[in-house]
Amino acid sequence: MFENKKVFILGFARSGYEAAKVLIQRGNQVLIHDAKERAEHDASKIEELEALGVEFLFGPYFDDLLDISFHYVIKNPGVPIDHFCVLKARELNIPVINETEMAYLLIPKDKNIKVVAITGTNGKTTTTTLIYRFLKEAGKKVHLAGNIGYPLCSFLDKLEEEDIIVDEVSCQQLENLYEFRPDVAVLTNISEAHLEFMKTYDHYKEVKKRIFAQQTRDDVMITNMGNEEAFALVKDAKATVKYFSSWHEINGAYIADQAIYYYGEKIVDLDQIQLIGRHNYENIMAAILAVKEFEVSNETICKVLQEFGSIEHRLEFVTEIDKRKFYNDTEATNIKCCQIALASFQEPVILFLGGYERGQDFNELADYVSHVKAIFAIGSCRGRVKEFGDKMNIPTYSYECLQDAFKLAWTISREGDILLLSPASASWDQYRQCEDRGDEFKKYVYELELI
């Protein structure tokens, strides 16, 4: 498999680069097409691959680029599912997969390597990181892969006997997974998201089911009993299903008496955990269920939880200045994430809300803003944010850019306030990616320390 074949890689980026290196090493002919111009990419990586024999084409896609001579199309997860090349490949009966599927198929089957795969609308990265940290602290040989930033192809040649791969898998990656079969799968939760890519919510949910589609009763599927959509989805799973709940004592992982339990055994008191918020307790329970499959001790779990703070850009505690606390939650690009963030605080909140206009319904925040003392509407949808704030009788200030909003927010803040960037919006109106927005927010915070 993947030897002496002709392969079309659609979209360069990190996954395309790693996939091309693996394919060339196995004697394949590789053509990479990317819509961006050559000058927009890392020249050293292009030159490295060209020296190995990879061909590149940059700019607009032409109809005759893909023909029946190709055996596979490796699609970058960011490429739309209705891209012309994807549709043509299907007409020509050329399999369209992605780097994750390709790498999975190349994992040595004789080394007893285990795969833990994590997906869900929210909480993927935190859960993935916790699983990795638990296993690493327990002394396991573990690799961190997937949507978290490390293509699976990048360490195929480093895998050894009984290694464990912890793989964060987005819906865009799941779209082109067919034979991928994790030994342990985690579905953190499901809510409406990514419809600009998935087109419909029903399709989004069907794609999420691919995390367990190839599993058997010998495998484990973990999900949130308190999330109705996720609970309904796993009814189709053939694997052994294990549940966690933050609301009820169940046969699984749950919260009771201000502590997390695992099948009736107390694991850790909530006040010993660095992470805040019920959503993070759910991420922790999902991670505990996963690592208990590898006999990780309670002591190891507690040690990590006592040391582990938030993931960057996900309800990230930045610092405290003059008894005001700053939180960067720029990854809250949808309403559900903002609801989760607001529910994590009882203190007065000054909220930075808004960004790219894609019709998000801010009225869905109505039940979560009773402790919000001011809203700073930002970005292209700031007009609708202002309407929402006025409707809720919350002082709301409208600014195009974060910098101007931040200046006034600091001025009106008081001791005990939380200044929270949780925009419930994508960032594409002003930033290349949402992390850039979070970095800018933190820059303004750190500048205050210098005053």
C-alpha distance (Angstrom), angle and dihedral (degrees) to the residues before:
residue distance angle dihedral
M1 . . .
F2 3.81 . .
E3 3.79 92.1 .
N4 3.81 124.5 125.3
K5 3.79 91.1 -6.4
K6 3.80 132.8 133.6
V7 3.81 110.2 -118.6
F8 3.81 131.0 -170.9
I9 3.83 113.6 -154.4
L10 3.80 110.9 -159.4
G11 3.80 109.0 -157.7
F12 3.80 123.3 14.6
A13 3.83 113.0 -143.8
R14 3.81 121.7 117.0
S15 3.79 98.6 -49.2
G16 3.81 92.8 48.1
Y17 3.79 91.2 50.2
E18 3.82 93.4 51.4
A19 3.81 93.5 43.0
A20 3.80 91.6 51.2
K21 3.82 92.3 52.7
V22 3.80 91.7 51.8
L23 3.81 92.9 46.2
I24 3.81 94.6 49.0
Q25 3.82 90.6 50.1
R26 3.81 87.7 58.2
G27 3.78 95.3 52.4
N28 3.79 99.2 -100.5
Q29 3.79 127.5 147.1
V30 3.82 108.2 -122.6
L31 3.80 132.4 -164.0
I32 3.82 119.6 -177.7
H33 3.78 121.8 -162.1
D34 3.80 122.7 -172.2
A35 3.80 127.8 174.5
K36 3.80 92.2 -139.7
E37 3.78 119.2 84.4
R38 3.80 120.3 -102.0
A39 3.82 92.5 -108.0
E40 3.82 90.4 61.4
H41 3.82 92.6 63.7
D42 3.79 134.8 71.5
A43 3.81 102.5 -82.2
S44 3.81 93.6 -156.3
K45 3.82 92.4 57.8
I46 3.79 92.2 48.2
E47 3.80 91.8 49.1
E48 3.82 90.7 47.0
L49 3.80 92.3 54.2
E50 3.80 94.1 41.9
A51 3.80 88.8 54.7
L52 3.80 87.2 55.6
G53 3.80 91.7 51.9
V54 3.80 103.0 -96.1
E55 3.82 115.6 146.0
F56 3.82 121.2 -141.5
L57 3.78 133.8 -158.3
F58 3.80 119.6 -176.1
G59 3.79 132.5 -169.8
P60 3.83 130.5 24.4
Y61 3.79 118.5 14.7
F62 3.81 114.6 -114.9
D63 3.77 124.8 -151.9
D64 3.79 95.2 -122.9
L65 3.81 96.4 53.3
L66 3.81 93.1 90.0
D67 3.78 120.9 49.6
I68 3.78 140.2 155.6
S69 3.82 91.7 -83.4
F70 3.83 90.3 79.2
H71 3.82 119.5 90.3
Y72 3.84 98.4 -164.7
V73 3.78 142.2 14.2
I74 3.82 113.0 -148.1
K75 3.81 104.7 -159.0
N76 3.78 123.1 -157.5
P77 3.85 108.5 -126.3
G78 3.81 90.3 -121.9
V79 3.80 93.5 60.6
P80 3.85 111.3 99.6
I81 3.79 116.6 -106.2
D82 3.81 90.0 -125.7
H83 3.82 94.7 51.4
F84 3.81 111.0 142.4
C85 3.81 92.3 -118.0
V86 3.82 92.1 52.0
L87 3.80 91.6 50.8
K88 3.80 91.8 47.3
A89 3.81 91.6 49.4
R90 3.78 89.1 55.8
E91 3.81 90.7 50.1
L92 3.81 88.6 52.4
N93 3.84 91.8 45.1
I94 3.80 91.3 -119.7
P95 3.83 110.6 151.9
V96 3.83 113.1 -113.9
I97 3.79 111.3 -153.1
N98 3.81 135.5 147.2
E99 3.79 138.2 -122.3
T100 3.83 92.3 -91.7
E101 3.81 93.4 55.3
M102 3.78 92.1 45.1
A103 3.81 92.8 49.3
Y104 3.81 92.4 46.1
L105 3.79 90.8 54.2
L106 3.81 89.1 52.3
I107 3.82 96.5 51.3
P108 3.84 107.1 117.8
K109 3.79 106.2 -103.4
D110 3.81 94.3 -156.8
K111 3.82 96.7 62.0
N112 3.82 99.5 70.4
I113 3.81 91.3 -124.4
K114 3.80 113.8 176.6
V115 3.81 125.5 -145.8
V116 3.80 124.7 -152.9
A117 3.81 110.7 -170.1
I118 3.79 125.2 -168.6
T119 3.80 128.6 -165.5
G120 3.80 138.4 153.2
T121 3.78 140.1 123.2
N122 3.81 94.9 -89.4
G123 3.79 135.4 13.2
K124 3.81 98.3 31.9
T125 3.78 97.9 125.9
T126 3.80 96.0 43.7
T127 3.81 91.7 47.8
T128 3.80 92.3 45.6
T129 3.80 92.3 49.4
L130 3.81 92.4 47.8
I131 3.80 92.4 51.0
Y132 3.79 90.0 49.7
R133 3.82 92.7 47.6
F134 3.82 93.3 47.4
L135 3.81 91.9 50.7
K136 3.79 93.7 43.3
E137 3.81 92.0 50.1
A138 3.81 88.5 49.7
G139 3.79 89.6 58.8
K140 3.80 97.2 -108.4
K141 3.80 121.4 147.5
V142 3.79 99.0 -115.2
H143 3.81 136.6 169.4
L144 3.82 126.0 -156.4
A145 3.81 113.0 -140.4
G146 3.77 148.7 161.2
N147 3.77 133.4 29.6
I148 3.81 90.5 2.4
G149 3.80 86.9 77.6
Y150 3.81 109.4 -85.8
P151 3.83 116.0 98.7
L152 3.78 112.3 -138.1
C153 3.80 89.6 -129.6
S154 3.80 90.6 63.4
F155 3.82 94.5 75.7
L156 3.82 104.2 27.2
D157 3.79 90.7 114.5
K158 3.83 91.8 50.4
L159 3.81 97.5 57.5
E160 3.79 116.2 119.7
E161 3.80 137.4 -177.2
E162 3.85 113.5 -52.2
D163 3.82 95.2 -2.4
I164 3.81 117.2 158.1
I165 3.82 123.4 -134.3
V166 3.82 116.9 -156.0
D167 3.79 106.2 -162.1
E168 3.82 127.7 -173.5
V169 3.81 107.4 -152.8
S170 3.81 123.2 -165.5
C171 3.79 125.4 -156.7
Q172 3.81 88.2 -107.5
Q173 3.80 88.9 58.5
L174 3.80 93.9 43.2
E175 3.81 89.4 55.0
N176 3.80 90.2 75.8
L177 3.82 101.6 33.8
Y178 3.79 115.9 110.4
E179 3.82 110.9 151.5
F180 3.82 97.4 25.6
R181 3.82 107.8 129.0
P182 3.81 118.0 177.5
D183 3.79 119.0 -161.2
V184 3.81 87.9 -139.8
A185 3.81 121.3 23.7
V186 3.81 126.9 -171.5
L187 3.80 126.0 -161.3
T188 3.81 104.7 -173.2
N189 3.82 96.9 -171.5
I190 3.81 142.9 -48.6
S191 3.79 130.3 -126.3
E192 3.79 134.6 146.7
A193 3.81 110.0 -69.1
H194 3.82 144.4 129.4
L195 3.80 92.6 32.5
E196 3.80 90.9 146.7
F197 3.82 84.9 67.8
M198 3.82 102.7 27.7
K199 3.85 93.8 41.3
T200 3.83 95.4 -149.5
Y201 3.80 135.4 34.0
D202 3.80 91.0 -127.6
H203 3.79 90.4 56.3
Y204 3.81 90.4 47.0
K205 3.81 90.4 54.9
E206 3.80 92.8 46.2
V207 3.79 89.9 52.1
K208 3.82 91.2 51.0
K209 3.82 88.9 57.4
R210 3.79 89.1 67.2
I211 3.80 88.5 78.9
F212 3.82 87.5 75.9
A213 3.82 102.7 18.5
Q214 3.82 94.8 106.5
Q215 3.80 97.3 37.4
T216 3.80 122.9 114.4
R217 3.80 132.8 -158.0
D218 3.82 87.9 -84.2
D219 3.81 89.5 66.7
V220 3.81 131.3 72.1
M221 3.81 127.9 -124.3
I222 3.84 117.5 -166.9
T223 3.79 125.3 -166.1
N224 3.79 146.7 154.1
M225 3.81 113.7 -87.9
G226 3.79 89.2 -164.1
N227 3.80 93.8 59.4
E228 3.81 106.7 80.6
E229 3.80 95.7 -160.2
A230 3.81 93.6 50.5
F231 3.81 92.3 43.4
A232 3.80 90.5 52.6
L233 3.79 93.3 45.6
V234 3.82 96.9 56.4
K235 3.79 92.4 55.6
D236 3.80 84.5 89.5
A237 3.82 92.8 54.9
K238 3.80 118.9 114.6
A239 3.80 91.7 -163.9
T240 3.80 126.4 91.1
V241 3.82 102.8 -84.0
K242 3.81 120.1 -143.7
Y243 3.79 123.8 -173.6
F244 3.78 141.1 -153.1
S245 3.79 127.8 -162.9
S246 3.79 134.3 -173.5
W247 3.81 92.3 -165.5
H248 3.81 109.4 43.0
E249 3.78 139.0 37.0
I250 3.80 104.3 -111.4
N251 3.78 141.3 164.9
G252 3.79 93.0 -86.1
A253 3.81 133.1 33.1
Y254 3.80 118.2 -21.0
I255 3.80 146.8 151.0
A256 3.81 120.9 -107.4
D257 3.81 133.5 152.9
Q258 3.82 91.0 5.8
A259 3.79 92.6 -58.8
I260 3.81 139.6 95.8
Y261 3.80 116.8 -113.4
Y262 3.80 131.6 -165.7
Y263 3.80 112.7 -153.7
G264 3.80 90.8 -29.8
E265 3.82 95.3 -44.0
K266 3.79 116.5 115.4
I267 3.80 111.5 -123.3
V268 3.81 107.2 173.1
D269 3.80 141.5 -15.3
L270 3.79 113.8 -114.5
D271 3.79 92.2 -126.2
Q272 3.83 89.1 61.8
I273 3.81 91.7 60.2
Q274 3.81 120.4 95.4
L275 3.79 94.7 -155.9
I276 3.80 116.3 83.8
G277 3.80 131.7 -146.6
R278 3.78 136.6 49.2
H279 3.81 90.1 -99.2
N280 3.80 89.1 61.3
Y281 3.80 91.4 48.8
E282 3.81 86.3 56.5
N283 3.80 90.8 50.2
I284 3.81 88.7 50.5
M285 3.81 92.9 50.5
A286 3.80 91.0 50.1
A287 3.80 89.3 51.1
I288 3.81 92.6 47.7
L289 3.80 91.7 52.2
A290 3.81 89.4 50.5
V291 3.81 98.1 49.1
K292 3.78 94.4 42.9
E293 3.81 84.2 70.2
F294 3.82 84.4 67.9
E295 3.82 95.8 45.0
V296 3.81 96.7 -109.6
S297 3.82 109.4 174.0
N298 3.79 127.2 -119.1
E299 3.81 89.1 -120.5
T300 3.79 91.2 58.2
I301 3.79 91.9 48.0
C302 3.80 92.6 49.8
K303 3.79 92.7 47.9
V304 3.80 92.4 54.3
L305 3.80 94.1 44.6
Q306 3.80 91.9 51.5
E307 3.82 90.3 54.1
F308 3.80 104.1 32.3
G309 3.82 116.6 97.8
S310 3.78 128.4 -175.7
I311 3.80 125.8 -56.2
E312 3.79 113.8 -104.3
H313 3.82 112.1 -88.2
R314 3.83 93.2 8.4
L315 3.79 108.2 99.6
E316 3.78 84.6 -45.2
F317 3.78 115.9 -178.0
V318 3.79 104.0 -131.8
T319 3.81 103.9 -179.4
E320 3.81 145.1 -62.9
I321 3.82 120.0 -105.8
D322 3.81 123.3 -179.1
K323 3.83 89.4 -14.7
R324 3.83 92.5 -54.3
K325 3.82 116.5 119.5
F326 3.81 122.5 -146.1
Y327 3.81 124.0 -152.3
N328 3.79 125.9 -172.2
D329 3.81 111.1 -152.9
T330 3.79 98.5 157.3
E331 3.83 90.0 142.5
A332 3.83 86.5 69.9
T333 3.78 91.2 101.4
N334 3.80 95.0 153.0
I335 3.80 137.0 50.0
K336 3.82 94.6 -106.5
C337 3.81 92.4 58.0
C338 3.79 91.0 50.3
Q339 3.81 90.5 49.9
I340 3.80 89.0 53.2
A341 3.79 92.2 49.8
L342 3.81 94.3 48.5
A343 3.80 91.1 47.9
S344 3.81 89.0 56.6
F345 3.82 93.7 69.6
Q346 3.79 137.1 61.2
E347 3.82 94.8 179.0
P348 3.82 122.6 91.6
V349 3.81 109.6 -77.1
I350 3.79 131.1 -150.5
L351 3.79 102.8 -159.4
F352 3.81 129.2 -155.4
L353 3.80 103.6 -154.9
G354 3.80 133.5 175.4
G355 3.78 142.9 37.5
Y356 3.79 133.0 148.8
E357 3.80 114.1 28.7
R358 3.79 112.5 -121.2
G359 3.79 102.1 140.2
Q360 3.80 98.5 -91.7
D361 3.81 112.5 171.9
F362 3.81 107.5 -123.8
N363 3.81 89.9 -176.4
E364 3.81 85.9 78.4
L365 3.81 86.4 73.2
A366 3.82 92.5 61.5
D367 3.81 95.0 102.0
Y368 3.82 92.2 49.9
V369 3.82 104.4 51.2
S370 3.83 103.9 70.7
H371 3.83 89.3 110.4
V372 3.82 95.5 41.9
K373 3.81 107.9 111.3
A374 3.82 96.8 -177.4
I375 3.80 139.6 6.9
F376 3.78 125.1 -150.5
A377 3.80 108.2 -156.7
I378 3.80 112.0 -151.5
G379 3.78 138.9 172.9
S380 3.77 133.7 21.9
C381 3.81 94.0 -41.0
R382 3.82 94.2 49.9
G383 3.81 91.9 113.6
R384 3.80 92.2 62.5
V385 3.82 90.8 43.4
K386 3.80 88.5 54.2
E387 3.81 90.4 51.1
F388 3.80 90.0 51.7
G389 3.79 93.8 48.1
D390 3.80 92.5 48.4
K391 3.80 90.2 48.7
M392 3.82 89.5 53.5
N393 3.84 91.2 47.6
I394 3.79 90.8 -119.6
P395 3.83 116.9 140.6
T396 3.81 102.4 -105.9
Y397 3.79 127.1 -170.6
S398 3.79 122.2 -165.4
Y399 3.81 121.5 -144.5
E400 3.77 130.7 161.6
C401 3.79 94.9 -142.7
L402 3.78 134.3 40.4
Q403 3.79 94.4 -127.8
D404 3.81 95.1 64.1
A405 3.81 92.1 42.4
F406 3.80 91.8 50.8
K407 3.81 93.3 54.2
L408 3.81 93.7 57.5
A409 3.82 93.5 39.1
W410 3.79 90.7 58.9
T411 3.81 90.8 47.6
I412 3.80 94.6 54.6
S413 3.82 95.9 39.8
R414 3.80 121.3 107.3
E415 3.80 136.6 -163.7
G416 3.80 111.3 -66.2
D417 3.81 95.0 26.0
I418 3.80 125.1 133.3
L419 3.81 114.8 -140.3
L420 3.80 103.6 -156.7
L421 3.79 130.3 -173.8
S422 3.80 102.0 -160.5
P423 3.81 102.9 139.4
A424 3.84 102.6 177.3
S425 3.80 84.2 -145.3
A426 3.77 140.4 89.5
S427 3.80 117.1 -108.2
W428 3.80 102.5 -133.9
D429 3.81 94.2 112.1
Q430 3.82 91.2 70.8
Y431 3.82 109.2 3.0
R432 3.78 137.8 52.8
Q433 3.81 89.7 -131.6
C434 3.79 136.9 -2.3
E435 3.81 92.7 -107.7
D436 3.81 87.8 67.0
R437 3.81 88.9 58.2
G438 3.80 90.7 50.9
D439 3.79 92.2 48.1
E440 3.81 89.9 51.8
F441 3.82 91.0 50.5
K442 3.81 90.9 51.3
K443 3.80 90.7 47.4
Y444 3.81 90.3 58.4
V445 3.80 90.6 46.8
Y446 3.81 93.5 51.7
E447 3.80 90.7 47.0
L448 3.81 88.0 61.2
E449 3.80 89.3 60.7
L450 3.80 88.7 60.9
I451 3.80 94.6 55.5
